[in-house]
Amino acid sequence: MPAIIMGAVPRSETAAANGLNSLMRSLGTTTGAAVIGLVLAQLTIDFGGVAVPSLTGFQVTLWLGAGICLLAAVVASCIPTPAKVKPEQVQAPKTPARAN
């Protein structure tokens, strides 16, 4: 992901973009863990007097993860890519004239 971010922003902004990327990833993982914990805590069954997550709880969390992965792929595909330079647009460097 940092390579995609660095390719999409000006070179002078790569540090800020990578910092924001790290911050958003940490917020995402924290929020994701809280949501998964909430779902598993709500969908429990009684097993020998102990509440344990049910099969439905695990299925819901896996489907949530799959949906969020698809959403993340859509968002990542919206990140602009740098313009491609065609070979005919590249100019050879000018060599200085030699003094004899």
C-alpha positions as CSV (number, residue, x, y, z in Angstrom):
1,M,0.0,0.0,0.0
2,P,2.8,2.6,0.7
3,A,4.0,2.1,-2.9
4,I,0.5,2.9,-4.3
5,I,0.3,6.0,-2.0
6,M,3.8,7.2,-2.9
7,G,3.0,6.9,-6.6
8,A,-0.2,8.9,-6.3
9,V,1.1,11.9,-4.4
10,P,3.8,14.5,-5.3
11,R,7.2,13.5,-4.1
12,S,7.3,16.3,-1.6
13,E,4.2,14.9,0.1
14,T,5.1,11.2,0.4
15,A,6.1,11.4,4.1
16,A,2.8,13.0,5.1
17,A,0.8,10.5,2.9
18,N,2.6,7.5,4.5
19,G,2.0,8.9,7.9
20,L,-1.7,9.3,7.2
21,N,-1.8,5.8,5.7
22,S,-0.3,4.4,8.9
23,L,-2.7,6.3,11.1
24,M,-5.7,5.1,9.0
25,R,-4.5,1.5,9.1
26,S,-4.1,1.6,12.9
27,L,-7.6,3.1,13.3
28,G,-9.0,0.5,10.9
29,T,-7.5,-2.4,12.8
30,T,-8.6,-1.1,16.1
31,T,-12.2,-0.5,14.9
32,G,-12.3,-3.8,13.2
33,A,-11.1,-5.7,16.3
34,A,-13.8,-3.9,18.4
35,V,-16.5,-4.8,15.9
36,I,-15.5,-8.4,15.7
37,G,-15.3,-8.7,19.5
38,L,-18.8,-7.1,19.7
39,V,-20.2,-9.6,17.2
40,L,-18.6,-12.6,18.8
41,A,-19.7,-11.5,22.3
42,Q,-23.3,-11.1,21.1
43,L,-23.6,-14.4,19.2
44,T,-22.7,-16.9,21.9
45,I,-24.0,-20.2,23.0
46,D,-23.8,-21.9,26.4
47,F,-21.3,-24.7,26.5
48,G,-21.1,-26.4,29.9
49,G,-22.0,-23.3,31.8
50,V,-19.5,-21.1,29.8
51,A,-20.5,-18.7,27.1
52,V,-18.6,-19.3,23.9
53,P,-18.9,-17.8,20.4
54,S,-21.3,-19.7,18.2
55,L,-20.8,-20.9,14.7
56,T,-23.1,-18.2,13.5
57,G,-20.9,-15.6,15.2
58,F,-17.8,-16.8,13.3
59,Q,-19.7,-16.9,10.0
60,V,-20.9,-13.4,10.5
61,T,-17.4,-12.1,11.3
62,L,-16.0,-13.9,8.3
63,W,-18.6,-12.4,6.0
64,L,-18.0,-9.0,7.5
65,G,-14.3,-9.4,6.8
66,A,-15.0,-10.5,3.2
67,G,-17.3,-7.5,2.6
68,I,-14.9,-5.0,4.0
69,C,-12.1,-6.5,1.9
70,L,-14.2,-5.9,-1.2
71,L,-14.9,-2.4,-0.1
72,A,-11.2,-1.8,0.5
73,A,-10.4,-3.1,-3.0
74,V,-12.9,-0.7,-4.6
75,V,-11.5,2.3,-2.6
76,A,-7.9,1.3,-3.5
77,S,-8.9,1.1,-7.2
78,C,-10.0,4.7,-7.0
79,I,-6.5,5.9,-6.0
80,P,-5.1,7.8,-9.1
81,T,-2.0,6.3,-10.8
82,P,0.8,8.4,-12.1
83,A,0.7,9.3,-15.8
84,K,2.6,6.9,-18.0
85,V,5.3,8.4,-20.1
86,K,5.3,7.2,-23.7
87,P,8.8,6.5,-25.2
88,E,8.2,9.1,-28.0
89,Q,7.7,11.8,-25.2
90,V,11.2,11.1,-23.7
91,Q,13.8,13.5,-25.0
92,A,17.4,12.6,-25.1
93,P,19.6,14.8,-22.8
94,K,21.4,17.6,-24.6
95,T,25.1,17.2,-24.5
96,P,27.2,20.3,-24.0
97,A,29.3,21.5,-27.0
98,R,32.9,20.4,-26.8
99,A,35.6,23.0,-26.9
100,N,38.5,22.1,-29.1
